[in-house]
Amino acid sequence: MAKGRGVLFHLNSVGFDPYGRVFIGDREASRALAELLGKADAISCRSGCGAPLSCDTALITREELVRIGPELIVNNPDFGAIIRKRKAVGAEEAVIVFNVYRELAD
């Protein structure tokens, strides 16, 4: 089983832009995600397994991240659903564990 890396998100610094993309203003979380995808072709995460939330998963490719200064935009609706559910239950922080995936050469 792959070893994941947990990333702490301060949810008061995470929101949504007018297009529904996740805006990460939390600089530490932004830096951690960019670092993970700098080494990978995609990252996956699973979150919310337990009451009152259902399990959610997301597979985020490098192309779905856009850096704007120190902030990051994640254009992935599954990751957006994870963040929305965390905010809906009033969470102030969320630790989401990511696994790294690399494309295998032929």
C-alpha positions as CSV (number, residue, x, y, z in Angstrom):
1,M,0.0,0.0,0.0
2,A,1.3,3.4,-0.9
3,K,2.3,5.8,1.9
4,G,0.3,8.9,1.8
5,R,1.1,12.5,2.9
6,G,-1.3,14.4,5.0
7,V,-1.9,18.1,4.1
8,L,-3.5,20.4,6.7
9,F,-6.0,22.9,5.2
10,H,-7.1,25.9,7.2
11,L,-10.6,26.1,5.7
12,N,-11.1,29.8,6.4
13,S,-8.3,30.3,3.7
14,V,-10.0,27.9,1.3
15,G,-12.9,28.9,-0.9
16,F,-14.3,28.9,-4.4
17,D,-13.8,31.2,-7.3
18,P,-16.7,32.3,-9.6
19,Y,-16.3,29.2,-11.7
20,G,-16.6,26.8,-8.8
21,R,-12.9,26.0,-8.7
22,V,-11.2,25.5,-5.3
23,F,-9.1,28.5,-4.3
24,I,-6.4,27.7,-1.8
25,G,-5.2,30.8,0.0
26,D,-3.6,28.7,2.7
27,R,0.1,29.1,1.7
28,E,1.4,26.0,3.5
29,A,-1.3,23.8,2.0
30,S,-0.8,25.4,-1.4
31,R,2.9,24.8,-1.3
32,A,2.4,21.2,-0.2
33,L,0.1,20.4,-3.0
34,A,2.3,22.0,-5.6
35,E,5.3,20.0,-4.2
36,L,3.4,16.7,-4.4
37,L,2.4,17.3,-8.0
38,G,5.8,18.5,-8.9
39,K,6.9,14.9,-8.3
40,A,3.9,13.2,-9.8
41,D,1.5,13.0,-12.8
42,A,-1.5,12.9,-10.5
43,I,-2.4,12.8,-6.8
44,S,-5.4,11.1,-5.2
45,C,-7.1,11.7,-1.9
46,R,-9.9,10.2,0.1
47,S,-11.8,12.0,2.8
48,G,-14.8,12.0,5.0
49,C,-15.2,8.3,5.8
50,G,-17.3,8.4,9.0
51,A,-20.3,10.1,10.4
52,P,-21.7,12.6,9.4
53,L,-19.8,12.5,6.0
54,S,-19.7,9.9,3.3
55,C,-16.5,8.8,1.7
56,D,-15.3,11.0,-1.2
57,T,-12.4,10.5,-3.5
58,A,-10.6,12.7,-6.0
59,L,-7.9,12.2,-8.6
60,I,-6.1,15.5,-9.4
61,T,-3.8,15.8,-12.4
62,R,-1.0,18.3,-12.7
63,E,-3.0,20.2,-15.4
64,E,-5.8,20.8,-12.8
65,L,-3.6,23.1,-10.7
66,V,-3.1,26.8,-11.5
67,R,-0.7,28.9,-9.5
68,I,-1.6,32.5,-9.0
69,G,1.2,34.0,-6.9
70,P,1.4,32.1,-3.7
71,E,-2.1,30.8,-4.0
72,L,-3.4,27.8,-5.9
73,I,-6.6,27.0,-7.8
74,V,-7.6,23.4,-8.1
75,N,-10.0,22.8,-11.1
76,N,-11.3,19.4,-9.9
77,P,-15.0,19.0,-9.0
78,D,-14.4,15.9,-6.8
79,F,-11.9,17.8,-4.7
80,G,-14.4,20.7,-4.6
81,A,-17.0,18.4,-3.2
82,I,-14.6,17.2,-0.4
83,I,-14.0,20.9,0.6
84,R,-17.7,21.8,0.4
85,K,-18.6,19.0,2.7
86,R,-16.0,19.9,5.3
87,K,-17.1,23.5,5.3
88,A,-20.8,22.4,5.5
89,V,-20.2,20.7,8.8
90,G,-18.5,23.7,10.2
91,A,-14.9,22.3,10.2
92,E,-12.2,24.9,10.7
93,E,-9.4,22.6,9.6
94,A,-9.1,19.4,7.5
95,V,-6.2,17.0,7.1
96,I,-6.5,15.3,3.7
97,V,-4.1,12.5,2.8
98,F,-2.8,12.4,-0.7
99,N,-1.1,9.6,-2.6
100,V,1.3,10.2,-5.5
101,Y,0.9,8.5,-8.9
102,R,3.4,8.5,-11.8
103,E,2.9,7.3,-15.3
104,L,4.8,4.2,-16.2
105,A,6.9,4.4,-19.4
106,D,6.3,1.7,-22.0
